[in-house]
Amino acid sequence: MEQARLKWAKEWLETTKRLYVNGEWRSNAAGKLVETINPADGSILGTFHGAGKEDVDAAVAAAKAAFRSGPWKEMSRKERAKVLHTIADVIRKHHAELATLESLDNGKLYKEAYADDIPESADIFDYYAGWTDKFYGENCPVDGSFLSYTVREPVGVCGQIVPWNFPILMACWKLAPALAMGNTVVLKPSSATSLSAIRLFEILHEEEVLPPGVINLILGSGSIGSYITKHSDVNKISFTGSTSVGKQLVHDSADSNLKTVTLELGGKSPNIVFDDVPDLDFAIERSFYGLFTHKGEKCSAPTRLFVQENIYDHFVEQLAKLADSYVCGDPFDPLSDQGPQCTKAHMESILNYIEIGQQEGARLVAGGKRDTEGTNRDGYYVRPTIFADVSNSMRIAQEEIFGPVLVVIPFKDEDEAVAMANDSIYGLGAGLWTNDVSRAHRVASRLEAGMVFVNKYGCYDFASPFGGTKQSGWGKEYAIHSLESYTKVKSIWIKI
C-alpha cells in the first residue's frame, strides 16, 4: 500500500505544477520555476511555477469578477452549503493522496497527516456548510418612526497566506469560512510546502465544484504574499505564520486600502503542573506528546513547562526517558515517531537554539543534536530535546524555536508560576494541571492567553475559537468568531 502511494506521488510530481487562475491552470508570466525539497533526504521532489505580480493581478481580478457577478454571487445559501459539503466529500475521496503529498513535502509522519490533518481538512467544510444560513443580522431599537436593521455581507476578495507546518489543514481552515460567507479567494501556500494545496485545487477543478474565479492559487515566495497584502483590490488578509512576518503584513495592508487583517502568529505557550495534579503519569505523557508530535512545529505547542518543585525531578526524569525512546525516521515507516524538520534552514535554526541553551547554562537531559543514524543521514532530523533547570529569562524560554525542544522550569507557588507564564510577548495557548477546581478557575482567569487548557493540554473543536492575544495575533479561527472577519455589517434605515 505504501509503495503504491509513493509510486503515484512520484508520477504526479514528474510534471511541473502551475498556478490556478479563473478556473484554469496557467504558467507564470515570468517563467520562474521553484524547486520543492524532500526533507527526509534533501532530494528534489518536483518543481512549480513561482508567481509574479502580473499573476497576482490576474488572480485578484478573477476573484473580484467572480465576487461581483456570476453564479457564485447568485447562488443561494443552501446551494452554497451543498458546495461546501461536496468539497468535504472530494477531500475524503482523495484522502491517501493528500496525506502522501503532505508527508513528502513537509516531513511529518504519514500517519499524522492521514489521521489528523486530512480528516479535519474535510470536516471543517461540513461544519461551515451548516453556517451559511445561520449568521443573522439584528433589529436595532432606534428612536423615531424608523425601522433600522443590520445585515451581514461578505467582505469580497480574501487573500489567504498559509504556513508550512500544516499546509492543507491551514488552507482549509481559511477557505471554508470564507466560502461559507460568499467570498472569493486568492490562496498562497508556503513555497516550502505547496504540493497538497496544488492537488486540492486539482481535484476541485476535476470535479467542477466551484465556478471559475471563486478560488485562485498563487505559488511562490514570501514577497508575493506581501504583494497580495498590498493589493488594493484585496479586501481581507488572513495570515498564519511568524510574528515578524505578521507585523510586516500589517504595514503592507496599511499602505494600500486598510483592509481587514487577521493574524495567527507565534507562541511560547506555558504549561503549568501543580503538585496536586490529578493524574501525574497522564500529565507527563500529554506534556511530552503535546509538544513533540508533528516534530514540534506547532504554534500552540506547550514549549515552556513549569513544574512545581516537589515533583520536578521525577517529571524531568520521565520526560527524558520518553525522549530517548523516540524514533526519528522515514515518515512512511509505521515505526517512526518523528519525521524530519520541514526545511534545512529551519533545522539549522533549531540546532542553533540548542547551542544557545547550552551556552546559557541550561541542563541538557535529552537530545540536543541532529539525528544522522542510518537512512537519516541526509535528512533534516533533530532529536527530541529537553532542557531542565531553565530560567524563564533565557532565550530558549522566551523565543519561539518551533521545533522539538522543550524547556522545563521549576516553580514554588501559584503566584510565581503565573508571573513566569505571563512573562512573554506571546499569548496563544496555556495549560494548567490541578485537582483544585478553585485554583483551576483562578489561574485560568489570570493567564494571558487566548486558549487555556485545564488537565489536558491541547483541546480543539470547530465550535470553540482558536487564536491568541498579545503578539500571538489578531482575530480567531474556528466557530462563529472566524465568520465575523469574513463579513461586514451594514446598517439599513427605513422611514416608516
C-alpha positions in Angstrom: 0.0 0.0 0.0 2.8 2.4 0.9 4.7 1.7 -2.3 1.6 2.3 -4.4 1.1 5.7 -2.7 4.7 6.7 -3.3 4.6 5.4 -6.9 1.5 7.6 -7.6 3.2 10.6 -6.0 6.4 10.1 -8.0 4.4 10.0 -11.2 2.4 13.0 -10.3 5.5 15.0 -9.4 7.1 14.4 -12.8 5.1 17.4 -14.3 5.8 20.9 -13.4 2.9 22.4 -11.4 1.2 25.6 -12.4 -0.9 28.4 -11.0 -4.6 28.2 -10.9 -6.4 31.4 -12.0 -10.0 31.9 -13.1 -10.7 28.2 -13.3 -7.6 27.5 -15.5 -4.1 26.2 -14.9 -1.5 28.7 -16.2 2.2 29.1 -16.4 3.6 32.2 -14.6 4.2 35.4 -16.6 8.0 35.5 -15.8 8.7 31.8 -16.4 10.4 31.3 -12.9 10.4 27.8 -11.5 10.7 26.9 -7.9 12.0 23.6 -6.5 10.4 21.8 -3.6 12.6 19.6 -1.4 12.0 16.3 0.3 13.2 17.0 3.9 13.7 13.2 4.6 16.7 13.1 2.3 17.3 16.6 0.8 16.4 15.5 -2.7 14.3 17.5 -5.2 10.6 16.4 -5.2 9.5 18.5 -8.1 9.0 22.0 -9.5 6.3 24.5 -9.8 5.8 28.0 -11.3 6.5 30.9 -9.0 4.1 33.7 -9.5 5.0 37.3 -10.3 3.0 40.4 -9.8 1.2 40.0 -13.1 -0.1 36.6 -12.0 -1.4 38.1 -8.7 -3.1 40.8 -10.6 -4.8 38.3 -12.8 -5.9 36.1 -9.8 -7.3 39.1 -7.9 -9.1 40.4 -11.0 -10.7 36.9 -11.4 -11.7 36.8 -7.8 -13.2 40.3 -7.9 -15.2 39.5 -11.1 -16.5 36.2 -9.6 -17.5 38.0 -6.4 -19.4 40.8 -8.2 -21.3 38.8 -10.8 -21.9 35.3 -12.0 -23.1 32.1 -10.5 -21.3 32.4 -7.2 -22.9 35.7 -6.3 -26.3 34.4 -7.4 -26.1 31.1 -5.5 -28.5 30.6 -2.6 -27.2 29.9 0.9 -28.5 26.3 0.7 -26.7 25.8 -2.7 -23.5 27.2 -1.2 -23.8 24.8 1.7 -24.1 21.9 -0.8 -20.9 23.1 -2.4 -19.0 23.0 0.9 -20.3 19.5 1.6 -19.1 18.5 -1.8 -15.6 19.9 -1.1 -15.6 17.8 2.1 -16.5 14.7 0.2 -13.9 15.3 -2.5 -11.2 15.6 0.1 -12.2 12.3 1.7 -12.2 10.7 -1.7 -8.5 11.7 -2.2 -7.6 11.1 1.5 -4.5 9.0 0.9 -3.1 11.1 -2.0 -3.3 14.3 0.0 -1.7 12.7 3.1 1.1 11.3 1.0 1.9 14.7 -0.5 1.7 16.3 2.8 4.2 13.9 4.4 6.6 14.0 1.4 6.6 17.8 1.3 6.5 18.7 5.0 8.3 15.7 6.6 5.5 14.9 9.1 4.7 11.3 9.6 2.3 9.8 7.1 0.1 8.5 10.0 -0.1 12.0 11.4 -1.2 13.5 8.1 -3.6 10.7 7.4 -5.2 10.5 10.9 -5.1 14.2 11.9 -4.7 16.7 9.0 -6.8 15.3 6.2 -9.9 14.3 8.2 -10.1 17.7 9.8 -9.5 19.4 6.4 -12.7 17.7 5.2 -14.7 18.1 8.3 -14.3 21.8 8.5 -16.2 22.3 5.2 -19.1 20.3 6.6 -19.0 22.4 9.8 -19.1 25.7 7.9 -21.7 24.4 5.5 -24.0 24.5 8.4 -23.3 28.2 9.0 -24.3 29.5 5.5 -27.9 30.3 6.6 -27.4 30.8 10.3 -25.5 34.1 10.6 -28.2 36.6 11.5 -28.4 40.3 11.4 -30.1 42.4 14.1 -33.1 44.6 14.6 -31.9 47.9 16.1 -34.1 49.6 18.7 -33.8 53.2 17.4 -35.9 56.2 18.3 -38.4 57.8 15.9 -40.5 56.4 13.2 -37.8 54.3 11.6 -37.0 50.6 11.2 -33.3 50.0 11.5 -31.7 46.7 11.0 -28.3 45.2 10.1 -27.3 42.7 7.5 -24.1 40.6 7.3 -22.4 40.7 3.9 -19.3 39.1 2.5 -16.2 41.2 2.6 -15.1 40.4 -1.0 -11.8 39.2 -2.2 -9.8 37.4 0.5 -6.1 36.9 0.4 -5.1 33.8 2.4 -1.5 33.1 3.2 -0.8 29.6 4.6 2.2 28.3 6.6 4.4 25.3 6.0 3.6 23.3 9.2 0.0 22.3 8.5 -0.2 23.2 4.8 -3.5 21.7 3.7 -5.2 22.0 7.1 -4.5 25.7 7.4 -5.6 26.2 3.9 -9.0 24.6 4.7 -9.3 26.5 8.0 -9.3 29.6 5.9 -11.1 28.5 2.7 -14.2 27.0 4.5 -15.4 30.1 6.4 -14.5 32.5 3.5 -16.6 30.4 1.0 -19.4 29.8 3.5 -20.0 33.6 3.7 -19.9 34.0 -0.1 -16.4 35.5 -0.5 -13.8 34.7 -3.2 -10.2 33.7 -2.5 -6.7 34.1 -3.6 -4.7 31.4 -1.7 -0.9 31.3 -1.4 0.7 28.4 0.3 4.2 28.4 1.6 6.8 27.9 -1.1 8.3 25.1 1.0 5.0 23.1 1.1 2.8 23.8 -1.9 2.1 20.3 -3.1 -1.0 19.4 -1.1 -2.7 22.8 -2.0 -1.9 22.2 -5.7 -3.5 18.7 -5.5 -6.5 20.1 -3.6 -7.2 22.7 -6.3 -6.6 20.0 -9.0 -9.3 17.7 -7.6 -11.8 20.5 -7.0 -11.2 21.6 -10.7 -11.6 18.0 -11.9 -14.9 17.7 -10.0 -16.1 21.1 -11.2 -17.1 22.0 -7.7 -16.8 25.8 -7.9 -17.4 28.4 -10.6 -14.3 30.0 -12.2 -12.6 32.7 -10.2 -14.0 31.8 -6.9 -10.8 30.2 -5.7 -7.4 31.0 -7.2 -4.0 29.5 -6.3 -0.8 31.6 -6.3 2.5 29.9 -5.7 5.8 31.5 -4.8 7.9 33.3 -2.3 7.0 35.5 0.7 7.4 38.6 -1.4 4.4 37.5 -3.4 2.4 37.2 -0.2 3.4 40.8 0.6 2.2 41.9 -2.8 -1.1 40.2 -2.3 -1.4 42.0 1.1 -0.7 45.4 -0.6 -3.1 44.8 -3.4 -5.8 47.5 -3.4 -8.5 45.1 -4.7 -8.0 42.5 -1.9 -10.5 43.2 0.9 -9.2 40.9 3.6 -6.0 39.1 4.5 -5.8 36.0 6.7 -2.3 35.1 7.6 -0.8 32.3 9.7 2.9 32.3 10.3 5.6 34.1 12.2 5.1 37.2 14.3 7.8 39.1 12.4 6.1 38.5 9.0 2.7 39.2 10.5 3.9 42.6 11.6 5.2 43.3 8.1 1.9 42.4 6.5 0.1 44.8 8.8 2.3 47.6 7.4 1.7 46.3 3.8 -2.1 46.4 4.3 -2.0 49.9 5.8 -0.1 51.1 2.8 -2.9 50.0 0.5 -6.5 50.1 1.5 -6.7 49.5 5.2 -8.1 46.0 4.5 -9.2 43.7 7.3 -6.3 41.6 8.6 -6.5 38.6 10.8 -3.2 37.1 12.1 -2.5 33.7 13.8 1.1 34.1 14.8 3.8 32.7 17.1 3.6 31.2 20.6 5.7 30.2 23.5 2.9 28.6 25.5 3.2 27.9 29.2 2.1 24.5 30.7 1.9 24.6 34.5 1.8 21.4 36.5 0.9 21.8 40.2 1.8 19.1 42.7 -1.9 18.2 43.2 -2.1 17.1 39.5 -5.0 14.5 39.3 -3.0 12.1 37.1 0.7 12.5 37.2 1.5 9.9 34.5 -1.0 11.3 32.1 0.3 14.9 32.7 3.8 13.7 31.8 2.7 11.9 28.7 0.4 14.7 27.5 3.1 17.4 28.2 5.5 15.4 26.1 3.3 14.4 23.2 1.6 17.8 23.1 4.9 19.2 22.0 6.8 16.5 20.2 4.1 15.2 17.8 4.3 16.8 14.3 8.0 17.4 15.1 7.2 20.3 17.5 6.4 22.5 14.5 3.2 23.8 16.1 2.5 27.4 17.1 0.3 26.4 20.1 2.6 23.7 21.4 3.3 23.7 25.2 7.0 24.7 24.9 7.5 26.1 28.4 6.8 23.5 31.0 6.5 24.8 34.6 6.6 22.0 37.2 6.1 22.5 41.0 9.4 21.9 42.9 8.5 18.7 44.8 7.5 16.7 41.7 10.0 18.4 39.4 12.9 15.8 39.4 10.5 12.9 38.7 8.8 14.8 35.9 12.1 15.6 34.2 13.4 12.1 34.5 10.3 10.6 32.9 10.2 13.1 30.1 13.9 12.3 29.3 13.0 8.6 29.1 10.2 9.3 26.6 12.5 11.5 24.5 15.3 8.9 24.5 12.9 6.2 23.3 11.6 8.3 20.4 12.5 7.1 16.9 13.4 9.6 14.3 12.9 8.1 10.8 11.2 7.8 7.5 7.8 9.5 7.6 6.3 6.5 5.9 7.7 3.9 8.3 5.0 3.0 10.8 7.7 2.5 13.5 8.8 6.2 13.2 7.8 8.6 16.0 9.2 11.8 14.4 9.9 12.9 10.9 12.4 15.5 9.6 12.0 19.2 10.2 10.4 20.9 7.2 13.5 22.7 5.8 17.2 22.6 6.1 17.2 26.3 7.2 14.7 25.6 9.9 16.7 22.5 11.2 19.7 24.7 11.4 17.8 27.4 13.4 16.6 24.7 15.9 20.2 23.4 16.3 21.4 26.9 16.9 18.9 27.4 19.7 20.0 24.1 21.2 23.6 25.5 21.2 22.3 28.8 22.7 20.6 26.9 25.5 23.8 25.1 26.5 25.7 28.4 26.4 23.1 29.9 28.7 23.6 27.2 31.3 20.5 25.1 30.9 20.9 21.4 31.7 20.5 19.2 28.6 18.8 16.0 29.7 17.8 14.5 26.3 18.6 15.0 22.6 20.5 18.1 21.7 21.7 17.0 18.3 20.9 16.2 14.7 19.9 12.6 14.1 22.0 11.2 11.3 21.6 7.5 12.1 21.2 5.1 9.2 18.9 6.4 6.5 18.5 9.7 8.3 22.0 10.7 7.2 20.9 13.3 4.7 17.5 14.3 6.2 16.7 17.2 8.5 16.1 15.2 11.7 16.6 16.7 15.2 16.5 14.5 18.2 13.7 15.4 20.8 15.5 17.8 23.1 14.7 18.6 26.7 16.4 21.3 28.8 16.0 21.3 32.6 16.8 23.9 35.2 15.9 26.7 32.8 15.5 30.3 33.8 12.4 31.9 32.3 14.7 34.8 31.2 16.8 32.6 28.9 16.4 33.0 25.2 15.3 29.4 24.8 12.5 30.2 27.2 11.4 33.4 25.6 11.9 33.0 21.8 9.9 30.7 19.6 12.0 27.8 18.5 9.2 26.0 16.7 10.7 22.6 16.9 11.3 19.5 19.1 12.7 21.5 22.0 11.1 21.6 25.5 12.3 23.8 28.4 11.4 22.7 31.9 11.3 25.3 34.7 10.7 24.7 38.4 8.4 26.9 40.5 7.5 27.3 44.2 3.9 28.5 44.3 0.9 29.7 42.2 1.9 33.4 42.1 5.4 32.6 40.8 4.1 30.2 38.2 1.5 32.7 36.8 4.1 35.5 36.8 6.6 33.5 34.8 3.9 32.1 32.5 2.7 35.7 31.6 6.3 37.0 31.2 6.2 36.5 27.5 5.5 38.6 24.4 3.2 35.8 23.3 -0.3 34.7 24.4 -1.5 31.9 22.3 -2.2 28.8 24.5 -1.7 27.9 28.1 -2.2 24.9 30.2 -2.6 24.0 33.9 -2.9 20.8 35.8 -4.5 20.7 39.3 -7.1 18.8 41.3 -8.3 22.0 42.9 -11.3 23.4 41.0 -11.0 26.8 42.6 -7.3 27.0 41.6 -8.2 25.9 38.1 -10.7 28.8 37.6 -8.5 31.3 39.4 -5.3 30.5 37.4 -7.2 30.2 34.1 -8.5 33.7 34.6 -5.1 35.1 35.4 -3.2 33.6 32.4 -2.7 35.9 29.5 -3.6 33.6 26.6 -6.3 33.1 24.0 -6.9 29.5 25.0 -6.4 27.8 28.4 -6.5 24.0 28.8 -7.1 22.5 32.2 -5.9 18.9 32.9 -5.4 18.1 29.3 -3.3 20.4 27.1 -4.5 20.9 23.5 -8.3 20.6 23.2 -9.6 21.8 19.8 -13.1 21.8 18.3 -14.6 23.7 15.4 -17.2 25.1 17.8 -14.6 26.8 20.0 -12.4 29.7 18.8 -8.7 29.2 18.1 -6.4 32.2 18.5 -4.2 34.2 20.8 -3.6 37.6 22.4 -0.5 39.9 22.6 1.9 39.2 19.8 0.3 35.8 19.0 -2.1 37.6 16.7 -5.4 39.2 15.9 -8.7 37.5 15.4 -9.8 33.9 15.6 -10.0 30.8 13.6 -12.9 28.3 14.0 -16.5 28.8 15.2 -18.7 31.9 14.6 -15.7 34.0 15.6 -14.0 33.3 12.3 -17.1 34.2 10.3 -17.1 37.7 11.8 -13.8 38.5 10.0 -15.2 37.3 6.7 -18.3 39.5 6.8 -19.0 43.2 7.2 -22.0 44.7 8.9 -24.3 47.1 7.0 -26.9 49.2 8.8 -30.2 49.9 6.9 -32.7 52.6 7.9 -36.3 52.6 6.7 -38.5 55.7 7.2 -42.0 54.5 8.3 
